[in-house]
Every structure is written in C-alpha cells, then in structure tokens.
Amino acid sequence: GSITLSIYPLDSSDSYSAGNKISFDKSLLKSLDESLISSISQGIEVAFSSGCLLGYQMDNVGVTVHDIDTNNLTNEPAESLMRSISTKAVIDLTKNHCDPYLLEPVMKIEIE
C-alpha cells in the first residue's frame, strides 16, 4: 500500500490555540470506504500526537490526503496497513521536508 499526501503549516498567529487539520481530496472521498478514511485519519492523528521531534506533539499542522493504494487488500488488513502507513508518512515527510522545531512550554501558574 501507499499514500500520497501533502503537509503544510496552519496559521499560528494565535499562540494559545494550537490545532491540526486533516482533509481528503473530494474525488478520493467518493471512492473510499468510510472505515478506511477513519483508519487513515487515526494514523495521521497518531503522527500528530507522537510528533517527529523527541516524541512531542505537532501543532498547527495541516495534512491533505491526495491518493492511496491498498493493493486490493481486504478491509481489515487494508485498514491496519493504511493506519500504519499514514502515521509513518506524516512523520517522515515532516522530518525530511519541513522545518520542525520545538516550542518552549507555556504554562499557567497561580502564585498565592
């Protein structure tokens, strides 16, 4: 199986509201089973939460899935395979073609 996707930064002007976005090409949505779309989304969410640098989560990242090839696998193996492939693809793409960096932690502290 294989997956073609693009990754891009989201607007980070508001430093207190971090978030990520997953989207699929409209033509791809029409041809995919809902369970396969869910599996790919879960894999991308795992990549967001485990991150590409030291295991820290990624914020303000958008991913668009353009194409997938399941090599005619049946539903359950295809779902598991695509979940793993999408996780690895996002992490590899971010590490090798983006400019990821660690942010300093922001915490709210009350001093009495």
N, C-alpha and C positions, 0 to 999 in steps of 0.2 A: 504494500500500500504506500501511497504517497499523498502529500498535501502541499498545495501552493497557497501561500498567504503573504500578506504584507503587514508590517508593523510600523506604527507612527506615533509621535508624541501627541498627547492631548493638551489643551490649553491649561497651563499651570499658573495662571495669574493669581488665583486664589489659593495660597499655600496651605490653607486649612481644610480644603475639600479635595481630597485625593480620590481618584476613581479610575476605573478601566472600562473599556468598551470592546465588545465582541460583535462583529457583524459578518454576514454572509452575502455573497453576490446573489441577486434576486434569481437569476437563472439556476443557480446551484440549489437554492431553497426549494424550487419546484421539483427537482429531480431526486432529492434526498429524503430518506425516511426520517421521521421525527426523532426516533431513538438514536440514529446516527448523528444528527445535529446536536442532540443533547450530549452524547459522548464526546464529540469534538469540543463543545463548549466547556465541558468538565475538564478536559485535558488542558485547555487554554487557561482556565481558572487555576488549575494546579500550578502551571508555569507562573502565573501572576503571583500566587501566594508563596511559592518556594523561591522565586527570583533567580537571577543569573549571577548575582554577586553575593557570595558568602551566605546564601540562603535567605536574604532579606527580600520581602515582598516588593513587587514592582508597582508603582503608582503612576497615574496619568499616562497610561499606555493604551493605544487602540490597536486592535487586530482585525483585519478583514480576511476571511477565507475565500479564495477565488476558485479553487478546484480541488477535488480529491479523487483518488483512485483506490478502490478497495480490492482490486484484482479478483472480482467476482466471489469474494468470501461470503459465507452465510452471515446472518445478522449478528449473532453473539460474538464470534471471533472478529468480525469486522469492527464492531463497536469497541471492543477491548483494544484492538490494534490501533484504531484511529485515535483513541484517547491517549495512548502512549506516544504515537507519532506526533500528535498536535502539541503535547507537552514538550517533547524534545525539539520540535521545530521552532517553537517560540523562544525557548531558552537559547538554542544555538544561534538563531537569527539575531536575537538581542545582543548576545556576547560578541558575535563576529561582525555585525554590520551597523550596529547602533553605537552610541557613546554613553553607556550606562555609568552612573556614579551613585555613590552612597550619600544620602542626606543625613544631616545631623538630626538626632531625635528631638522632637518637640513635645514637651510635657507641660501639663498644667499642675501647678503646685500651690497649695494654700499654706501660708505661714501664719501661725497664731501667736 
